[in-house]
Amino acid sequence: MEDEFDKFGLIGYGKTAREAEADLFVALRETKEGLGDGDVPDIEIGFRKFDVGAFFSYYPFFNITQFSKFVGINATQMRQYASGIRRPTKQKKEDINRAVHYIIETLSTESRAFCID
């Protein structure tokens, strides 16, 4: 958590990012029940900081091979990043982040005109 609270802390555990996310919401609910709603401020929870493996697990519609080609990273290397066998260098992380942000920007811009006919 980036924010610090005097009376509590929150953490979520799971084998996948989605499981950890769900567990964090359980922890928040249990904290509110234990301390009372008035003692727990409204918290905006955002989950968008992933390692490579968690990214592909959380967004399974991304095909690792096609994404690798788009980023310019060897697909085998990307799979090693995703499985945790290897860790990407700082430059490779920047390349991956740049590609993800480009996709997000493109989809958000073009989604208004997109439809399946």
TORBA-541647 format. One line per 8 residues: number of its first residue (from 1); their letters; for each residue x, y, z of N, C-alpha, C, O. Coordinates in pm, 1 decimal. Layout:
# residues N
NUM> a> X,Y,Z,X,Y,Z,X,Y,Z,X,Y,Z ~ ...
# end
This chain:
# residues 117
1> medefdkf> 84.4,-118.5,0.0,0.0,0.0,0.0,87.9,123.4,0.0,191.4,127.9,66.5 ~ 46.1,221.7,-74.1,119.5,347.0,-77.1,79.2,438.4,37.6,160.8,517.5,84.8 ~ -45.9,428.8,83.4,-92.6,510.2,195.0,-65.8,436.6,325.2,-67.3,313.6,330.0 ~ -41.2,513.9,431.0,-23.0,454.8,562.5,-139.8,495.4,650.6,-184.6,610.0,647.8 ~ -188.6,399.5,729.0,-299.5,424.2,819.9,-256.0,387.0,960.2,-180.9,291.3,979.2 ~ -303.1,462.6,1058.7,-262.1,440.2,1197.0,-313.5,308.8,1254.1,-240.8,239.7,1325.4 ~ -437.6,273.7,1223.5,-502.8,162.8,1292.1,-498.1,30.6,1217.0,-533.5,-72.6,1274.0 ~ -455.8,30.1,1091.6,-460.6,-95.2,1015.8,-370.4,-89.3,893.1,-322.6,16.9,853.1
9> gligygkt> -349.3,-204.3,836.3,-280.9,-220.4,708.3,-356.5,-325.9,631.2,-426.1,-407.9,691.0 ~ -344.8,-325.8,503.7,-414.1,-423.4,420.5,-315.1,-495.4,330.7,-219.3,-436.3,280.8 ~ -340.1,-623.6,311.1,-259.9,-701.3,218.5,-345.4,-814.3,163.8,-429.4,-869.1,235.2 ~ -324.7,-848.6,39.8,-398.1,-958.4,-22.0,-300.6,-1062.0,-73.8,-196.8,-1028.1,-130.6 ~ -333.7,-1186.7,-54.3,-248.9,-1296.7,-98.9,-322.1,-1381.1,-201.6,-444.9,-1389.8,-199.6 ~ -247.7,-1442.6,-290.0,-306.4,-1534.6,-386.5,-201.4,-1586.5,-481.7,-92.9,-1529.8,-494.3 ~ -235.5,-1695.5,-548.7,-143.9,-1753.4,-647.1,-143.2,-1673.6,-776.4,-49.2,-1682.4,-855.2 ~ -248.7,-1595.5,-797.7,-256.7,-1510.3,-915.7,-289.8,-1368.2,-870.0,-329.7,-1345.8,-755.7
17> areaeadl> -272.4,-1274.0,-960.5,-305.4,-1134.6,-928.3,-453.8,-1121.0,-895.4,-490.4,-1045.6,-805.2 ~ -538.8,-1192.4,-966.8,-683.5,-1184.9,-940.6,-718.0,-1241.4,-802.5,-803.5,-1186.4,-733.1 ~ -653.0,-1349.6,-762.7,-677.0,-1405.7,-628.8,-631.2,-1308.1,-521.0,-699.9,-1289.8,-420.5 ~ -516.0,-1245.9,-541.3,-465.9,-1148.4,-444.2,-557.5,-1027.8,-436.0,-580.9,-974.4,-327.6 ~ -609.2,-985.0,-549.5,-703.1,-872.7,-554.1,-829.1,-907.0,-474.5,-874.8,-826.8,-393.1 ~ -884.8,-1024.7,-497.7,-1006.4,-1066.1,-426.9,-978.9,-1075.5,-277.1,-1062.5,-1035.0,-196.3 ~ -863.4,-1128.1,-239.5,-828.8,-1140.9,-98.2,-811.4,-1004.1,-32.3,-843.7,-987.6,85.4 ~ -761.4,-907.7,-106.0,-746.8,-772.6,-51.9,-883.0,-711.3,-19.6,-898.3,-643.5,81.9
25> fvalretk> -981.1,-735.1,-105.6,-1115.6,-684.1,-77.8,-1177.2,-753.9,43.4,-1252.9,-692.3,118.4 ~ -1145.4,-881.2,63.1,-1191.0,-952.5,183.6,-1125.9,-888.2,305.9,-1192.9,-864.0,406.3 ~ -997.0,-860.9,298.1,-926.3,-797.4,410.1,-985.2,-660.4,442.1,-999.4,-624.8,559.1 ~ -1019.3,-583.6,339.3,-1080.2,-452.6,360.8,-1215.2,-466.7,429.8,-1244.5,-394.3,524.9 ~ -1298.0,-560.3,381.7,-1429.7,-581.8,442.8,-1415.3,-624.3,588.8,-1486.8,-573.8,675.4 ~ -1323.1,-716.7,616.3,-1302.9,-764.1,753.4,-1249.3,-652.2,843.3,-1284.3,-645.7,961.1 ~ -1165.7,-565.2,789.2,-1114.5,-451.8,866.1,-1228.2,-357.2,901.5,-1236.2,-308.9,1014.4 ~ -1315.4,-330.6,806.2,-1430.6,-243.7,832.9,-1522.1,-305.9,937.7,-1574.3,-235.4,1024.0
33> eglgdgdv> -1542.0,-437.6,930.8,-1625.9,-505.3,1029.9,-1561.5,-500.5,1167.4,-1631.2,-483.0,1267.4 ~ -1430.0,-515.8,1174.2,-1360.4,-518.0,1302.1,-1345.4,-381.7,1365.9,-1362.7,-367.5,1486.9 ~ -1313.5,-281.8,1286.7,-1291.5,-147.4,1339.4,-1415.4,-59.9,1334.4,-1428.9,34.2,1412.6 ~ -1504.3,-90.3,1244.0,-1620.8,-5.7,1220.7,-1597.7,80.2,1098.9,-1487.4,129.7,1075.8 ~ -1702.0,97.3,1021.9,-1693.0,172.5,896.9,-1635.8,312.4,916.8,-1561.7,362.1,832.0 ~ -1670.1,375.8,1028.8,-1625.6,512.7,1053.3,-1476.0,524.4,1075.8,-1418.8,631.3,1054.5 ~ -1411.3,416.1,1118.7,-1267.4,419.9,1144.5,-1182.6,384.9,1022.5,-1060.0,395.1,1026.0 ~ -1248.9,343.7,915.1,-1176.8,306.6,793.2,-1218.1,404.3,682.9,-1332.7,402.7,638.1
41> pdieigfr> -1125.6,488.5,639.6,-1160.4,586.4,536.5,-1191.3,517.7,403.9,-1153.8,402.5,381.8 ~ -1260.2,590.1,316.4,-1281.1,538.4,181.5,-1144.5,523.6,116.0,-1064.0,616.7,114.8 ~ -1120.2,407.1,62.6,-990.5,377.0,2.8,-1011.8,341.4,-143.2,-1093.2,255.1,-176.1 ~ -938.9,407.6,-229.0,-941.5,370.6,-370.3,-831.6,267.4,-391.4,-713.3,295.1,-372.0 ~ -872.9,150.1,-430.7,-777.3,42.3,-450.3,-754.9,24.1,-599.1,-849.1,-0.7,-674.4 ~ -632.2,36.1,-640.4,-597.1,17.6,-780.4,-491.6,-90.7,-793.2,-396.7,-94.4,-714.9 ~ -506.9,-176.8,-888.7,-415.7,-288.5,-907.7,-359.8,-281.8,-1047.8,-414.8,-343.5,-1139.0 ~ -256.3,-211.4,-1066.3,-202.6,-204.8,-1200.0,-50.3,-205.9,-1199.6,13.2,-153.0,-1290.9
49> kfdvgaff> 7.5,-265.9,-1097.1,152.0,-279.8,-1093.5,181.1,-429.3,-1090.8,164.4,-495.5,-988.4 ~ 224.9,-481.2,-1205.4,242.2,-624.2,-1221.1,384.9,-658.9,-1259.6,456.0,-577.7,-1318.8 ~ 426.4,-781.3,-1225.3,544.2,-833.7,-1292.2,494.0,-892.3,-1424.0,373.3,-896.4,-1447.8 ~ 584.7,-937.1,-1508.8,544.3,-980.8,-1642.3,448.3,-1099.3,-1635.7,349.1,-1102.9,-1708.5 ~ 477.3,-1196.3,-1548.9,390.9,-1313.6,-1536.7,250.9,-1278.3,-1490.8,152.7,-1328.7,-1545.3 ~ 241.3,-1191.6,-1390.8,109.9,-1150.3,-1340.1,32.6,-1073.3,-1445.7,-89.7,-1085.1,-1453.9 ~ 102.8,-994.2,-1527.0,37.0,-919.1,-1633.6,-34.2,-1013.4,-1730.4,-151.6,-993.6,-1761.7 ~ 36.6,-1115.8,-1777.7,-24.3,-1208.2,-1873.7,-130.0,-1296.8,-1809.3,-222.0,-1342.7,-1877.1
57> syypffni> -118.0,-1321.2,-1680.2,-220.5,-1397.5,-1609.4,-346.5,-1312.7,-1590.4,-457.9,-1361.9,-1608.8 ~ -329.1,-1186.9,-1553.9,-441.8,-1097.5,-1528.1,-514.9,-1061.5,-1657.5,-637.2,-1047.6,-1659.1 ~ -438.9,-1046.7,-1765.3,-495.5,-1013.4,-1896.0,-467.2,-1126.2,-1994.9,-381.5,-1111.6,-2082.1 ~ -537.9,-1237.9,-1982.4,-506.6,-1354.9,-2065.0,-535.5,-1335.7,-2213.6,-493.0,-1417.2,-2295.6 ~ -606.3,-1230.3,-2248.9,-634.2,-1206.2,-2390.5,-511.0,-1156.4,-2464.1,-512.1,-1150.5,-2587.1 ~ -404.6,-1120.3,-2392.8,-279.7,-1084.1,-2458.6,-204.4,-1211.7,-2492.6,-171.1,-1290.6,-2404.1 ~ -178.4,-1231.2,-2617.8,-102.5,-1345.7,-2665.9,45.5,-1312.0,-2651.4,92.4,-1213.4,-2708.1 ~ 119.0,-1392.9,-2576.1,259.2,-1362.1,-2548.1,340.9,-1352.8,-2677.4,424.6,-1263.6,-2691.5
65> tqfskfvg> 317.3,-1443.1,-2770.2,394.6,-1442.2,-2894.3,371.2,-1313.6,-2972.9,466.5,-1249.3,-3017.0 ~ 244.5,-1276.0,-2990.7,214.0,-1154.5,-3067.1,261.2,-1029.3,-2993.2,314.4,-936.6,-3054.3 ~ 241.3,-1027.5,-2861.5,286.0,-912.6,-2783.0,438.2,-899.1,-2791.8,490.1,-788.1,-2803.3 ~ 509.2,-1011.4,-2786.4,655.4,-1009.9,-2796.0,700.3,-949.3,-2927.5,792.4,-867.7,-2930.9 ~ 634.9,-989.2,-3035.9,668.5,-932.5,-3167.5,645.2,-781.8,-3167.6,726.8,-705.7,-3219.7 ~ 534.3,-739.5,-3109.5,500.3,-597.9,-3104.1,605.5,-518.9,-3026.7,644.2,-409.1,-3066.8 ~ 651.3,-576.1,-2915.3,748.5,-507.2,-2830.1,889.5,-515.3,-2889.4,972.8,-427.5,-2866.8 ~ 914.6,-623.2,-2966.2,1048.9,-642.3,-3020.3,1137.1,-724.6,-2929.5,1259.3,-709.3,-2929.2
73> inatqmrq> 1074.7,-812.3,-2852.1,1146.8,-902.2,-2761.9,1120.0,-1045.2,-2809.3,1008.0,-1078.5,-2847.8 ~ 1221.6,-1127.6,-2806.3,1207.5,-1267.4,-2844.2,1098.0,-1332.8,-2761.0,1094.0,-1314.6,-2639.3 ~ 1008.3,-1409.5,-2825.2,894.1,-1471.2,-2755.7,939.1,-1567.8,-2646.3,877.3,-1573.8,-2540.0 ~ 1045.3,-1642.8,-2671.3,1096.5,-1735.0,-2568.4,1143.3,-1657.1,-2446.6,1117.5,-1696.2,-2332.7 ~ 1211.4,-1548.2,-2471.2,1257.8,-1462.3,-2361.8,1138.6,-1406.2,-2283.9,1141.2,-1403.0,-2160.9 ~ 1035.0,-1362.2,-2354.1,916.1,-1307.2,-2287.8,849.0,-1415.2,-2202.4,803.6,-1387.3,-2091.5 ~ 842.8,-1538.7,-2253.9,784.9,-1648.0,-2175.2,868.0,-1675.0,-2049.8,812.9,-1708.8,-1945.0 ~ 997.4,-1660.7,-2059.9,1084.1,-1677.8,-1942.6,1058.0,-1567.3,-1840.5,1059.6,-1592.2,-1720.0
81> yasgirrp> 1034.2,-1446.1,-1888.2,996.6,-1338.2,-1797.2,863.6,-1370.0,-1729.9,848.3,-1353.9,-1608.8 ~ 767.4,-1415.8,-1810.6,632.7,-1443.0,-1759.5,633.1,-1556.9,-1657.7,555.1,-1554.5,-1562.5 ~ 719.2,-1655.9,-1676.3,722.0,-1770.5,-1584.7,813.5,-1746.4,-1465.0,813.4,-1825.2,-1370.5 ~ 891.3,-1638.9,-1468.1,980.5,-1608.6,-1356.8,1117.5,-1673.0,-1369.0,1199.1,-1661.5,-1277.6 ~ 1144.2,-1740.6,-1479.8,1275.1,-1802.3,-1499.9,1382.2,-1694.4,-1512.6,1492.7,-1708.3,-1460.2 ~ 1347.9,-1587.4,-1582.7,1437.8,-1472.9,-1598.3,1363.7,-1345.9,-1560.4,1240.9,-1339.7,-1565.1 ~ 1440.7,-1245.1,-1522.8,1382.2,-1115.3,-1492.7,1426.6,-1016.4,-1600.7,1543.7,-1014.1,-1638.6 ~ 1333.4,-935.0,-1650.0,1371.4,-838.8,-1753.4,1462.7,-730.5,-1698.2,1452.5,-691.6,-1581.9
89> tkqkkedi> 1551.7,-682.9,-1783.7,1636.7,-570.1,-1746.4,1550.7,-444.9,-1734.9,1433.8,-444.5,-1773.8 ~ 1608.8,-340.9,-1682.2,1536.5,-214.4,-1670.8,1489.6,-167.6,-1808.7,1376.7,-120.7,-1823.4 ~ 1575.6,-180.3,-1908.9,1539.6,-137.8,-2044.5,1424.6,-220.9,-2099.7,1333.6,-166.1,-2161.9 ~ 1427.0,-351.3,-2078.4,1319.3,-438.3,-2128.3,1187.8,-404.7,-2057.8,1082.4,-404.1,-2121.3 ~ 1192.9,-376.8,-1927.2,1071.7,-335.1,-1854.7,1015.9,-207.1,-1914.9,894.9,-194.1,-1933.2 ~ 1103.7,-113.2,-1945.6,1059.3,12.2,-2006.8,996.2,-13.4,-2143.3,895.3,48.2,-2177.6 ~ 1055.2,-104.0,-2221.4,999.5,-138.6,-2352.6,860.0,-199.0,-2337.5,767.9,-163.9,-2411.2 ~ 845.2,-290.5,-2240.9,715.9,-355.3,-2216.6,613.6,-252.1,-2170.0,500.9,-249.7,-2219.6
97> nravhyii> 651.9,-167.0,-2075.1,560.1,-63.4,-2025.8,519.2,31.7,-2136.9,402.4,69.6,-2145.6 ~ 612.6,70.8,-2221.3,582.2,161.1,-2331.8,480.4,95.8,-2425.8,386.8,161.6,-2471.2 ~ 498.4,-32.8,-2454.8,405.3,-104.6,-2542.8,266.9,-113.9,-2480.0,166.5,-92.0,-2547.8 ~ 260.8,-146.1,-2351.1,131.0,-155.6,-2282.6,60.6,-21.2,-2285.6,-58.6,-14.5,-2315.7 ~ 132.1,85.3,-2255.0,69.7,217.7,-2254.5,26.1,260.2,-2394.7,-76.5,326.5,-2410.4 ~ 102.7,222.9,-2495.3,62.6,252.2,-2632.9,-68.1,180.8,-2665.8,-158.4,240.1,-2724.8 ~ -78.3,54.1,-2627.9,-200.7,-23.1,-2653.1,-318.7,39.8,-2579.5,-426.3,56.1,-2637.2 ~ -299.3,75.0,-2453.7,-406.7,137.0,-2375.2,-452.1,267.3,-2440.5,-571.9,291.1,-2456.2
105> etlstesr> -357.1,350.2,-2478.0,-390.1,479.1,-2540.7,-462.1,458.2,-2673.5,-560.7,525.8,-2703.0 ~ -412.6,365.4,-2752.2,-474.2,338.3,-2881.8,-616.9,287.6,-2865.1,-707.9,334.2,-2933.7 ~ -636.5,192.8,-2774.8,-770.3,138.2,-2753.6,-865.7,243.2,-2698.7,-981.4,249.9,-2740.3 ~ -818.3,324.9,-2605.9,-908.2,425.4,-2548.4,-944.4,530.9,-2651.6,-1055.9,583.0,-2649.0 ~ -854.2,563.5,-2741.6,-880.5,661.8,-2845.8,-969.5,604.5,-2955.1,-1064.4,669.1,-2999.4 ~ -938.4,483.6,-2997.9,-1009.1,424.4,-3110.9,-1136.9,351.8,-3071.8,-1218.4,320.1,-3158.5 ~ -1155.9,325.2,-2944.4,-1272.0,245.5,-2903.0,-1404.3,314.7,-2935.1,-1505.9,247.6,-2953.2 ~ -1404.6,445.8,-2942.4,-1526.7,518.0,-2972.3,-1576.1,490.9,-3114.3,-1695.7,499.4,-3142.0
113> afcid> -1483.9,458.6,-3202.8,-1522.1,436.2,-3342.4,-1525.1,288.2,-3378.2,-1554.6,253.0,-3492.4 ~ -1495.6,203.3,-3284.5,-1482.4,60.4,-3313.2,-1612.2,-14.5,-3291.2,-1681.0,8.3,-3191.8 ~ -1646.1,-103.2,-3382.5,-1756.5,-194.7,-3361.9,-1740.8,-313.6,-3453.3,-1678.9,-302.9,-3559.1 ~ -1795.3,-425.3,-3414.8,-1795.3,-545.7,-3497.7,-1924.2,-542.9,-3577.1,-2032.5,-532.4,-3519.5 ~ -1913.8,-552.2,-3707.5,-2032.5,-544.5,-3792.8,-2057.4,-678.0,-3859.2,-2153.2,-692.1,-3935.3
# end
